[in-house]
Amino acid sequence: MRDVTRAAATIFKDEAVKRAPERTGKLKKNIVVITQRDRNGDISSGVHVRGTNPRTGSSDNKMKTNDRQNAFYWRFVEIGTSNMPAIPFIRPAYDARQEDATNAAFATANRVVDEALSK
């Protein structure tokens, strides 16, 4: 299941990286796919922007601003602030590639099942 969920999440990640505004390139480099297993043993993958705590979704205050793996400001870009208009890139990426991600997940699932049955 890990391969299946990662295949779909990778489609979203690639689109988010393509749509992310680029000033220094730090934001694009910090958009990654993470895979987690919960307490029930269920596996999920998703797009994560480094600089936030994946469990809470809040900024990780322990990371330094000049850390190259800290793009905590992504939410200000996505949603906007009182001084800056929103430049959404995560949600439009999801909306644009939802069907492609579903197809990738099914294709990967079919491949993995075929491999398991051929053994």
N, C-alpha and C positions, 0 to 999 in steps of 0.2 A: 504493500500500500504506500510505502514511502516514495517509491519511484513514481507512482500514479499521481500523488498529490504534488510532488515536486515538479512534474511535467506541466501541470496546469499553472502552478505558481510562477514557473519560469516564463511562461507566456506573458503573464501580467507584469513581471519584473522588467522584461525586455521592453515592453511598451511604455512603462513608467520611466525607464531610463531615457528612452527616445523623447518623451514629452517633457522631461524635467528641464527647467531653465538652467542655462550654463553660464556662470560667471567665472568661477574658479575651477569647476569640475568636481568639487568636493561632494556636492549633493548627489551627482550621478554615480560616483564611486561608492557611495554608502547605501545605495539601494540594493538590497540582497534578498535572497530567499532563505527562510529559516524553516526547519522542520522540528516539531516538538511532539513528544508523547505525553499525554495527560495521565492522571492517576488511574483512569480506567483502562489504560493501554491503547487508547485511540490515538492515531497519528494524524497530525494536520500540518500543512505547510502553508506559508503565506509570505507576502512581501513585507519586508521590514526595512525601516530606514534607521541605520545605526545612529545612536545618540539618544535613543529612548529606551526605557526599560520595557522589554517585550511583554512582561506579565501585567504591567499596569498601564502602559501606553503613555506614561508621563516622561518628561525629560529626566535624564539621568544626571543629577547634579554632581556626581563624582567624576564625571569626565571633564577634561579641560577644554576650553573653547578652541585652543590651537591644536588640539588632537586631531589628526587627519581622519580618524574614525568617528568623529562627532559632528553629525549634521542635524543637531537638535532643532535648528531653525526651520526644518522642512515644513512643519505645521503652520508657521507664519506665512510661508510662501503659498501653501495649499489653500489656507482659509483666509489669509489676509489679516491685516491689523487696522487700527484706526488711522495709521499713517501710511499704509501700503495696501494697494488693491490685491485681491486674491489672484494667484496664477495657478489654478488647479492643474495637477498632472497625475495624481494617484487615481482619483475617481474617474476621470475621463479615460484613463488607460484601462481600468476595469470595465467600464461600459463598452469600450470599443472592441475589446478582445474576449469577451465572455464566452461567445460561441466557439472561438478558436481554442480556448483553454479547455472547454468541455470536450471537444473533439480530441485534443491531445491526451487528456486523461483517459478517455475510452480507448484510444489507440494503444496507449502504454499498458492499460489493463489487459487488453486482448493479447498483446505481445507477451506480457509476464505470465499470463495463464497458459498460453501456448507453450512457452518455455518450460513451465512446471509440468505440464502434461506430457511433454516429449521425453522427460527423464525416466 
